Amino acid sequence: MASTTRIQGRLLVSSSDCGNRSSVEDCVVHPVLVSSVSLSFWGGVDPLTSVIIDATHPLHGCAIVDTILFIPSGRGSCTGSQVLLELIRNGLAPRAIVTRDVDGILCVGPIIAKEIFGDEDWAVPDILCIGDDGFETITARSCDESTVATISSDGTLLLGPDLNAVKFSLQHIEGRETEEKNKSTDNLKLTQEEHRMLHEGSPAEQIAMRTITRLASIMSSPSLLPVTQAHIDGCTYIGPGGLAFVQHLVDLGGKVCIPTTLNSVSADRRRWKELGMNEELAVAANSVGDAYLKLGCNPMSFTCAPYLLPESIPKLGDNIIWGESNAVVFANSVLGARTDKYADYFDICCALVGRVPAVGVHLDENRQPGILLDVTCLVVDCIQPILEKEANNDNFELDAFFPTLGYLCGNMSDGRVPLIVGMDSIKEHISMDDLKAFCAAFGTTGTAPLFHMAGITPEAKDPIVVQKMIQNNYHRRKELQLQDLKLAFDALDSGGHLVLSSDTQTNRVDLVAFGNPHLSITECERLVKIVTDSNVGKKNENVDIKATLSRRVFEEAQDKGYISTLDKFGFSFINDTCWCMLLDPPVIPPKEDAVIMTNSGKYAHYGPGLTNRRLRFGSMQDCIRAATLGKWNLRGNDNDSRPRWLSPTNYRRQPARNYFSDTTFQTKSPSSRPSGSISQNFFWGIELLQTNWSRRFICLALSRGRRRSDLKRLS
């Protein structure tokens, strides 16, 4: 009999109490999909087809319905729970999701399906965690289309080469348990008030507390923590399930008990008709927003950048409950507040009772870095020469460096909180807008909700603290190289020169998109400075240029005269929503071969899968230049559309640094670089952990930016 792999996992969410399985004999064997790359369900999986649409993912193009999906964890967006609920509702969910890490976002969708829609005959997937060793065993095993697996009710995973092998192993499992092990909250200690809300509170409070205590048990939380404010990511409209959920809370009389802001919704609530948005979608989106307002949320928020609202800026050390991945990373890293990356639906539950589980980066020990990313050479070689030569200029081109680096650091962090060293030498040139762009891009590829940047972010400013962080993580150090940064830029500029397609490539640009995350007032000022430069011409009549920003920032920009200046140039403005929600014409170009240009690393990552359009990426100045020319400007080089900071003319590596007394980083000299093609050099410079970073870019180069019907998945 062919070999079968057996792993005892921890069943975080079980389908057995939904009627899918009552004993191990009732286990159904399903085909498997295995990837060592984490997956964001939002922007990564189509809830109407179950197809993986993230073009950077090795499983791109695969349907996950009725499979057992193996991934290390989710990543990126907090909205994965919404997508998973809609997949469940549509009968398109995987039969199980098996993870390396305990992932709360993946658990919340099935939990809500049970809590709110328990009477429906929906197939809810198992969520099984098998840990580092178990996951390594699975990824080391050769799996093909015939490989199948099943999960028993006690969390035993069986994976074999075919149906007969797994069924044979099923017959030899003893000591079966039919009850879900981890459902109890016995280890969770509640205060008297928390106990009251759970058992004697209003119906909405009881639902919220059941959901919170259920996830707290999954996350092994010993207690709950009070929080000072909330930001709700779950107010977007992904499908009918989310609308039914929030309307149910309203019907039960629910009210938030802490100041609560709302994320961008799925339509401009006031101007959707003027923008030509689909009426059915706009009405549903406004219904979701209206329901959250009835729960007591701030009516003047509706922004993916709550840190731009003066009343919503948390203090250092504040425990808060924020959804929206870029906001979570910004709050933790730049402001020093404390919030985990909380799932949609879970966020409003916490706002109703003012509590969160005492886990994750709420705790001191989990805020410590677990990996060291050294960017010294990148800064010395690529950035400092430009800053020194153009000290009196605004260096508009450099703003694209920060989302590119954030995108790279998120990928290289391997799920750990990184300490990024080497940026302090240019800290006087780093603005809050630069950090905002870095956070948004980091949040798309990273799973950690926090990074530290030595000498810059608040918890890594003390040299003694930073030195200790370095010493604790020097064994897990990666020196990021120019080639890594080029690959990251090429991933974001996926509609550019690395795209392989049967179509004739042009440099045409049809839409320029600003504001993901929402524009700040200083970004509006910067755009005005660019468009009023004497060297900038008029907007090309064939190019649309649109910006999304909150009502609050829009009004301030109006008062300062920025809106009128940008309007004269040809800008149009959208409030309440952002580019990750604006998926259909006429807001985006109607032609499938259209090209969208953006300065947002987040939108450049998610845009191709969400819109089925080609995305180009560059600085603010690049975007305005494209809007005037009607095409991408190759900066005078026919063979390379990359910015100057990716083509340094000289290397000044020695000495690279003497970072905080006796901790010195040795860097490779330029002569040590291997020669040859990209395929020969892919893993050069990744010194410690062999990730799938390079392979993902190979997949990306062959697929991203092309029409979905033309895609051929690489296995």
C-alpha positions in Angstrom: 0.0 0.0 0.0 1.4 3.4 -0.9 2.5 5.6 2.0 0.0 7.9 3.8 1.0 10.9 5.9 -0.7 11.2 9.2 -0.5 14.4 11.3 -2.3 15.3 14.5 -3.4 18.9 14.2 -5.4 21.4 16.2 -8.9 21.8 14.9 -9.6 25.5 15.3 -13.0 25.4 13.6 -14.9 22.2 12.9 -17.6 21.5 10.4 -18.9 18.6 12.5 -21.4 20.6 14.5 -22.9 21.8 11.2 -23.8 18.3 10.1 -21.0 17.7 7.7 -19.3 15.0 9.7 -20.2 13.1 12.9 -17.4 10.5 13.1 -14.3 9.5 11.3 -16.1 7.0 9.2 -18.1 9.9 7.8 -15.0 11.7 6.7 -15.0 12.5 3.0 -11.8 12.4 1.1 -11.0 15.5 -1.1 -8.3 16.6 -3.5 -5.6 18.9 -2.2 -4.0 22.2 -3.1 -0.6 22.8 -1.5 1.4 26.0 -1.4 4.2 27.3 0.8 3.0 30.9 0.0 0.4 32.6 2.2 -2.8 33.7 0.6 -5.0 36.7 1.1 -8.6 35.6 0.4 -9.6 39.2 -0.3 -8.1 40.3 -3.6 -6.7 36.7 -3.9 -9.9 34.6 -4.3 -13.0 35.4 -6.3 -16.0 34.7 -4.1 -18.2 34.0 -7.1 -16.0 31.4 -8.7 -13.6 30.3 -5.9 -10.7 30.8 -8.4 -7.4 32.2 -7.0 -7.0 35.6 -8.8 -3.8 36.8 -7.0 -1.4 36.7 -10.0 1.6 36.6 -7.7 0.5 33.4 -6.1 1.8 30.0 -7.3 -1.8 28.6 -7.2 -3.1 31.4 -9.5 -5.9 30.1 -11.6 -6.8 27.2 -9.4 -10.3 26.8 -8.0 -10.4 26.0 -4.3 -14.0 24.7 -4.1 -14.3 21.3 -2.5 -10.5 21.0 -2.0 -8.4 20.8 1.1 -6.2 23.9 0.9 -2.8 23.9 2.5 -1.3 27.4 3.1 1.0 28.7 5.8 -1.6 31.4 6.8 -3.6 34.2 5.3 -1.9 37.4 4.5 -2.7 41.0 3.6 -6.3 42.2 3.9 -8.5 41.9 7.0 -11.4 41.3 4.6 -10.5 37.6 4.1 -13.2 36.7 6.6 -15.8 38.4 4.4 -14.7 36.5 1.3 -14.7 33.2 3.1 -18.2 33.8 4.4 -19.4 34.6 0.9 -17.7 31.4 -0.4 -19.5 29.4 2.3 -22.8 31.1 1.4 -22.2 30.4 -2.3 -21.3 26.8 -1.8 -17.8 27.4 -3.1 -15.7 27.2 0.0 -12.9 24.6 0.4 -13.7 21.6 2.5 -10.9 22.5 4.8 -8.1 25.0 5.2 -4.9 23.5 6.7 -2.4 26.1 8.0 1.0 26.3 9.6 0.0 29.2 11.9 -3.1 29.9 14.0 -4.9 32.5 11.8 -7.8 34.3 13.4 -8.9 36.0 10.2 -9.5 32.7 8.5 -11.4 31.4 11.5 -13.9 34.3 11.8 -15.7 33.7 8.5 -16.8 30.1 9.5 -17.5 31.3 13.1 -19.9 34.0 11.8 -21.5 31.5 9.4 -22.3 29.3 12.4 -23.3 32.1 14.8 -25.5 34.1 12.5 -26.5 31.7 9.8 -26.5 28.4 11.8 -29.9 27.4 10.5 -28.7 27.4 6.9 -27.6 24.2 5.3 -24.1 25.5 4.5 -20.9 23.5 4.3 -18.5 25.2 6.7 -14.9 24.3 6.2 -12.7 22.9 8.9 -9.8 25.1 9.9 -6.9 22.9 11.0 -3.5 24.1 12.3 -0.7 21.6 12.0 2.3 23.8 13.1 5.7 24.3 11.6 6.8 20.6 11.6 3.5 19.3 10.3 3.4 21.9 7.5 7.0 21.2 6.6 6.2 17.6 6.3 3.4 18.4 3.9 5.3 20.8 1.7 8.3 18.3 1.5 6.0 15.6 0.2 5.3 15.4 -3.5 1.7 16.2 -4.2 0.0 15.9 -7.6 -3.6 15.9 -8.9 -4.3 12.5 -7.6 -3.2 13.4 -4.0 -6.2 13.4 -1.6 -6.7 14.1 2.1 -9.3 14.0 4.9 -9.6 15.3 8.4 -11.2 13.4 11.3 -13.3 15.1 14.0 -10.4 15.0 16.4 -8.1 16.9 14.1 -6.2 14.0 12.5 -5.0 14.8 9.0 -4.5 11.9 6.6 -2.9 12.7 3.2 -2.2 10.0 0.7 -1.4 9.3 -3.0 -5.0 8.2 -3.8 -8.4 7.4 -2.4 -7.7 3.8 -1.5 -4.6 4.6 0.5 -6.4 7.2 2.7 -9.4 5.0 3.2 -7.2 2.2 4.3 -5.5 4.4 6.9 -8.8 5.7 8.1 -9.7 2.2 9.3 -6.7 2.1 11.7 -7.3 5.3 13.5 -8.2 4.7 17.2 -9.1 6.9 20.1 -11.4 9.0 18.0 -13.1 12.0 19.5 -16.3 13.4 18.0 -16.3 16.6 20.0 -14.3 19.7 18.9 -11.4 19.9 21.4 -10.9 23.6 21.3 -14.5 24.9 21.6 -14.3 25.4 25.4 -13.3 28.8 26.8 -12.4 27.2 30.2 -8.9 28.7 30.1 -10.3 32.2 29.4 -10.8 34.3 32.6 -13.6 36.9 32.3 -14.2 39.8 34.5 -17.6 40.2 36.2 -18.7 42.7 33.5 -17.5 40.5 30.7 -19.4 37.5 32.2 -22.5 39.7 32.4 -22.3 40.7 28.8 -21.8 37.1 27.7 -24.7 35.6 29.6 -27.0 38.5 30.5 -26.2 41.3 28.1 -28.3 42.5 25.2 -28.7 40.0 22.3 -26.2 41.9 20.3 -23.7 41.9 23.2 -24.1 38.2 23.7 -23.4 37.5 20.0 -20.4 39.8 20.2 -19.1 38.1 23.3 -19.6 34.6 22.0 -17.7 35.4 18.9 -14.9 37.1 20.9 -14.5 34.3 23.5 -14.6 31.7 20.7 -11.7 33.4 18.9 -9.9 34.1 22.2 -10.0 30.4 22.9 -8.6 29.6 19.4 -5.8 32.2 20.0 -5.1 30.8 23.5 -5.9 34.1 25.1 -5.9 34.0 28.9 -8.1 37.1 29.2 -9.7 40.1 27.4 -8.4 43.6 27.2 -10.4 46.9 27.2 -9.8 49.1 24.1 -10.1 52.8 23.6 -11.4 53.0 20.0 -12.3 51.0 16.9 -12.0 51.2 13.1 -14.3 48.9 11.2 -13.0 47.3 8.0 -16.1 45.1 7.6 -18.3 47.9 6.2 -17.4 47.0 2.6 -19.9 45.2 0.5 -18.5 41.8 -0.6 -21.9 40.0 -0.9 -25.3 39.5 0.8 -23.8 37.7 3.8 -22.0 40.7 5.2 -25.1 42.9 4.8 -27.3 40.3 6.5 -24.8 40.1 9.4 -24.7 43.8 10.2 -28.5 44.3 9.7 -29.0 41.4 12.2 -26.9 43.4 14.8 -29.0 46.5 14.1 -32.3 44.5 14.5 -31.0 43.3 17.9 -30.5 46.9 19.0 -26.7 46.8 19.0 -24.7 50.0 19.7 -20.9 50.5 19.8 -19.6 51.4 23.2 -16.3 53.1 22.2 -15.5 55.8 19.5 -15.7 53.9 16.2 -14.7 55.0 12.7 -15.6 53.3 9.4 -13.3 52.2 6.6 -13.8 53.0 3.0 -17.1 51.5 1.7 -17.8 50.2 -1.8 -19.3 53.3 -3.3 -19.2 57.1 -3.0 -22.3 57.5 -0.8 -23.3 60.9 -2.2 -22.1 60.8 -5.8 -22.4 57.2 -7.0 -24.9 58.2 -9.7 -22.7 61.0 -11.0 -19.8 58.5 -11.2 -22.0 56.0 -13.2 -21.6 53.3 -10.6 -23.8 50.2 -10.8 -27.1 51.0 -9.0 -27.5 47.5 -7.5 -24.0 47.6 -6.0 -24.3 51.2 -4.8 -27.6 50.6 -3.1 -26.3 47.5 -1.3 -23.1 49.3 -0.4 -25.0 52.2 1.1 -27.2 49.8 3.0 -24.2 48.3 4.6 -22.9 51.8 5.5 -26.3 52.9 6.8 -26.5 49.8 9.1 -23.1 50.6 10.6 -24.2 54.2 11.2 -27.2 52.9 13.1 -24.8 51.0 15.3 -23.3 54.4 16.3 -20.2 54.7 14.1 -18.7 58.0 13.1 -20.7 59.4 10.0 -17.8 61.6 8.9 -15.2 58.8 8.6 -15.5 56.4 5.7 -11.7 56.3 5.2 -9.0 53.6 4.8 -6.6 56.1 6.6 -8.2 56.7 10.0 -4.8 58.0 11.3 -5.4 61.1 9.2 -8.5 62.0 11.3 -7.2 64.1 14.2 -9.7 62.6 16.7 -8.8 59.1 15.8 -5.0 59.2 16.3 -4.2 56.8 19.1 -1.5 57.4 21.7 1.7 55.4 22.1 0.7 52.1 23.9 -3.1 52.5 23.5 -4.9 49.2 23.0 -7.3 49.7 20.1 -9.3 47.5 17.7 -8.5 48.5 14.1 -9.3 46.7 10.9 -7.9 47.5 7.4 -4.4 46.2 6.9 -2.6 49.4 6.1 -4.1 51.2 9.1 -3.2 48.3 11.4 0.4 48.3 10.3 0.6 52.2 10.5 -1.0 52.2 14.0 1.3 49.6 15.4 4.5 50.6 13.7 4.4 54.4 13.2 2.2 55.4 16.1 3.1 52.7 18.6 -0.5 51.8 19.4 -1.5 48.2 19.8 -3.9 46.3 17.6 -3.8 42.9 16.0 -4.8 42.5 12.3 -8.5 41.8 13.1 -10.9 40.2 10.8 -13.9 41.8 9.3 -17.0 41.1 11.5 -14.8 40.5 14.5 -14.0 44.2 14.6 -17.6 45.3 15.1 -18.1 42.6 17.7 -15.2 44.1 19.7 -16.6 47.7 19.2 -20.0 46.6 20.7 -18.4 45.4 24.0 -15.1 47.3 24.0 -12.9 44.2 24.5 -10.3 42.2 22.5 -8.4 39.0 23.3 -5.1 39.6 25.1 -3.0 38.1 22.4 -0.7 39.1 19.5 0.9 42.5 19.4 -1.2 43.7 22.3 1.4 42.0 24.4 5.0 43.2 24.9 6.6 39.9 24.1 4.9 39.7 20.7 6.1 43.1 19.7 9.7 42.1 19.7 11.3 41.6 16.2 11.9 38.0 15.0 13.9 38.8 11.9 16.5 41.4 10.8 16.3 43.1 7.4 19.4 45.1 6.5 18.7 47.7 3.8 22.0 49.6 4.4 23.4 48.9 1.0 20.2 49.8 -0.8 20.1 53.2 0.9 23.9 53.9 0.5 24.0 52.8 -3.2 20.6 53.9 -4.5 19.2 56.7 -2.4 21.9 58.8 -0.8 23.6 59.7 -4.1 20.4 61.2 -5.4 19.7 63.1 -2.2 23.3 64.5 -2.1 23.2 65.6 -5.8 19.8 67.1 -5.6 19.7 68.4 -2.0 17.6 71.4 -2.9 15.1 69.6 -5.0 11.9 67.8 -3.8 13.0 64.4 -5.1 9.5 63.5 -6.2 10.8 60.4 -7.9 11.9 58.9 -4.5 8.4 58.5 -3.2 8.0 55.2 -5.1 11.0 53.8 -3.2 9.0 53.5 0.0 6.1 51.3 -1.2 8.6 49.2 -3.2 10.7 48.6 -0.1 7.6 48.0 2.0 6.4 45.4 -0.5 9.9 43.7 -0.4 10.1 43.8 3.4 6.7 42.2 3.8 7.6 39.4 1.5 11.0 38.8 3.2 9.7 38.9 6.8 8.4 35.3 6.6 5.5 36.0 9.0 7.8 37.6 11.6 7.9 41.1 13.0 10.9 42.6 11.2 13.5 45.1 12.4 14.6 47.1 9.4 18.0 48.7 9.8 19.8 51.1 7.5 17.1 53.8 7.0 18.2 56.1 9.8 20.8 57.8 7.6 18.1 59.3 5.5 15.5 59.8 8.3 15.3 63.6 7.8 14.0 62.9 4.3 11.3 60.4 5.4 7.9 61.9 5.7 4.7 60.5 7.3 3.4 60.0 3.7 6.4 57.9 2.9 5.8 55.7 6.0 2.1 55.6 5.0 3.0 54.2 1.6 5.5 51.8 3.1 2.9 50.4 5.6 0.3 49.9 2.9 2.7 47.9 0.7 4.1 46.0 3.7 0.5 45.1 4.7 -0.2 43.5 1.3 2.6 40.9 1.4 3.4 40.6 5.1 1.4 38.7 7.6 2.8 40.5 10.7 0.8 43.6 11.7 4.0 45.4 12.8 7.5 46.4 11.8 10.2 48.3 13.5 12.5 50.7 11.6 15.7 51.5 13.5 16.0 55.1 14.5 12.6 56.0 13.1 9.6 54.2 14.5 8.8 54.9 18.2 9.7 51.6 19.7 13.1 51.4 17.8 14.5 54.9 18.5 16.6 54.1 21.5 20.0 52.9 20.3 20.4 50.6 23.3 17.0 49.0 22.6 17.9 48.6 18.9 21.3 47.1 19.7 19.6 44.4 21.8 17.0 43.8 19.0 19.9 43.3 16.6 21.8 41.0 18.8 18.7 38.8 19.4 18.0 38.4 15.7 21.4 38.5 14.1 21.2 34.7 13.4 18.1 35.5 11.3 19.4 38.3 9.2 18.8 39.1 5.5 20.8 41.7 3.7 18.4 43.0 1.0 20.1 43.5 -2.4 19.5 45.7 -5.4 18.3 42.7 -7.3 15.6 42.0 -4.7 14.4 45.6 -4.9 14.3 45.4 -8.7 12.2 42.3 -8.6 9.8 44.0 -6.1 9.5 47.0 -8.4 8.9 44.8 -11.4 6.1 43.0 -9.5 4.4 46.3 -8.8 5.0 47.5 -12.3 3.4 44.3 -13.6 2.0 46.0 -16.7 5.4 47.0 -17.8 8.4 45.5 -19.5 8.3 42.0 -17.7 4.8 41.2 -19.0 4.9 38.5 -21.6 1.9 38.5 -23.9 0.9 37.7 -27.4 -0.5 41.3 -27.7 1.7 44.1 -29.0 2.9 46.0 -25.9 2.5 49.7 -25.8 3.2 52.3 -23.2 -0.4 53.7 -23.3 -1.9 54.8 -20.1 -5.8 55.2 -19.8 -6.3 56.0 -16.1 -4.1 57.5 -13.4 -5.3 56.4 -9.9 -4.2 58.2 -6.7 -5.3 57.6 -3.2 -4.9 54.0 -2.0 -4.7 54.6 1.0 -6.7 57.8 0.9 -4.7 61.0 0.1 -3.4 63.1 2.9 -3.5 66.9 2.9 0.2 67.0 2.3 -0.1 64.6 -0.6 -2.7 67.0 -2.1 -0.3 69.8 -1.6 2.5 67.8 -3.3 0.3 67.1 -6.3 -0.5 70.8 -6.7 3.2 71.5 -6.7 3.8 69.0 -9.4 1.0 70.0 -11.7 1.8 73.7 -11.4 5.4 73.2 -12.3 6.2 75.2 -15.5 7.6 72.0 -17.2 4.3 70.1 -16.8 2.0 70.3 -19.7 -1.8 69.9 -19.9 -3.5 66.6 -19.2 -3.9 64.4 -22.2 -7.5 64.2 -23.3 -7.4 60.4 -23.6 -6.4 59.9 -19.9 -8.6 60.0 -16.9 -7.0 61.0 -13.6 -8.9 60.3 -10.4 -8.1 60.5 -6.7 -9.8 59.0 -3.7 -9.7 60.8 -0.3 -11.9 61.1 2.8 -14.5 63.8 3.1 -12.5 65.4 5.9 -9.3 65.8 3.8 -11.3 66.8 0.7 -12.9 69.7 2.6 -9.6 70.8 4.0 -8.0 70.7 0.5 -10.9 72.7 -0.8 -10.4 75.4 1.8 -6.7 75.6 0.9 -7.4 75.9 -2.8 -5.8 72.5 -3.7 -9.0 71.0 -5.1 -9.7 73.9 -7.6 -6.1 73.7 -8.9 -6.2 70.0 -9.4 -9.6 70.2 -10.9 -8.4 72.6 -13.5 -5.6 70.2 -14.4 -8.2 67.5 -14.9 -8.5 65.6 -11.7 -11.8 64.1 -10.5 -12.4 63.2 -6.9 -14.1 60.3 -5.1 -15.0 60.1 -1.4 -16.1 57.4 0.9 -14.5 54.6 -1.1 -11.1 53.7 -2.5 -9.5 51.9 -5.4 -9.7 48.4 -3.9 -13.5 48.8 -4.0 -13.8 50.5 -7.4 -13.8 47.5 -9.7 -16.1 48.2 -12.6 -16.5 50.7 -15.5 -16.9 53.5 -15.9 -14.7 54.4 -12.9 -12.1 52.1 -14.3 -11.5 51.9 -18.1 -14.1 49.7 -19.9 -11.6 48.0 -22.3 -10.0 44.9 -21.0 -6.6 45.8 -22.5 -6.7 49.2 -20.7 -3.8 50.3 -18.6 -4.1 51.9 -15.1 -1.1 53.7 -13.6 -0.8 54.3 -9.8 1.7 55.4 -7.2 0.2 52.9 -4.7 2.0 49.7 -3.9 -1.2 48.3 -2.5 -3.3 49.0 -5.6 -0.5 47.9 -7.9 -0.5 44.5 -6.1 -4.3 43.9 -5.9 -5.4 45.8 -9.0 -4.6 43.2 -11.7 -6.6 40.5 -10.0 -9.5 42.8 -9.0 -9.9 44.7 -12.2 -8.5 42.4 -14.9 -6.5 45.4 -16.2 -2.8 46.0 -16.6 -1.2 48.1 -13.8 1.8 50.3 -14.1 3.5 51.7 -11.0 5.6 54.8 -10.4 6.1 57.9 -8.4 3.6 60.7 -8.2 5.6 62.6 -10.7 5.7 59.6 -13.0 1.9 59.4 -12.8 1.4 63.1 -13.7 3.9 62.8 -16.5 1.9 59.8 -17.9 -1.3 61.8 -17.6 0.2 64.6 -19.7 1.8 62.3 -22.3 -0.9 59.7 -22.5 1.7 57.1 -22.1 4.4 55.8 -19.7 7.6 57.7 -20.1 10.7 55.5 -20.4 12.9 58.3 -19.0 15.0 58.3 -22.1 16.0 54.7 -21.9 14.3 52.4 -24.4 15.2 49.3 -22.5 14.4 50.1 -18.9 11.3 51.9 -17.4 12.7 51.6 -13.8 13.5 54.8 -11.8 17.0 56.1 -11.3 17.3 54.7 -7.8 17.2 51.2 -9.3 20.1 52.0 -11.6 22.9 53.4 -9.4 26.0 54.4 -11.3 28.4 53.8 -8.5 28.6 51.7 -5.3 29.8 53.1 -2.1 29.8 50.0 0.1 32.8 50.5 2.3 32.3 51.2 5.1 28.6 50.3 4.9 28.0 51.2 8.5 29.1 50.7 12.0 25.7 50.2 13.5 25.5 51.0 17.2 28.9 50.2 18.6 30.1 46.6 18.2 27.4 45.4 15.8 28.8 45.8 12.3 27.2 44.5 9.2 29.6 43.1 6.6 28.3 43.6 3.1 29.2 42.0 -0.2 31.3 43.9 -2.6 30.0 44.6 -6.1 32.5 42.2 -7.6 31.0 39.3 -5.6 27.7 39.5 -7.6 27.2 36.6 -9.8 26.8 37.3 -13.5 24.2 35.9 -15.8 20.5 36.0 -16.4 17.8 36.7 -13.9 17.0 33.0 -13.6 20.6 32.3 -12.7 20.7 35.1 -10.1 17.3 34.7 -8.5 18.4 33.5 -5.1 21.5 35.6 -4.8 21.5 37.8 -1.8 18.9 35.8 0.2 21.3 34.5 2.7 19.3 32.7 5.4 15.9 31.6 4.6 15.1 30.1 1.2 11.7 31.5 0.4 9.5 31.2 -2.7 10.1 34.9 -3.4 11.9 34.5 -6.7 9.6 31.7 -7.9 6.6 34.0 -7.3 8.2 36.6 -9.5 8.8 34.1 -12.3 5.1 33.2 -12.1 4.2 36.9 -12.0 6.3 37.7 -15.1 4.6 35.1 -17.1 1.1 35.8 -16.0 0.4 39.1 -14.4 -1.1 41.8 -16.5 -2.5 39.3 -19.1 -6.1 38.5 -19.6 -7.3 35.8 -17.4 -8.4 33.7 -20.4 -4.8 33.7 -21.7 -3.2 32.6 -18.4 -1.3 29.3 -18.1 -0.5 28.5 -14.5 3.0 27.5 -13.6 3.2 24.5 -11.2 
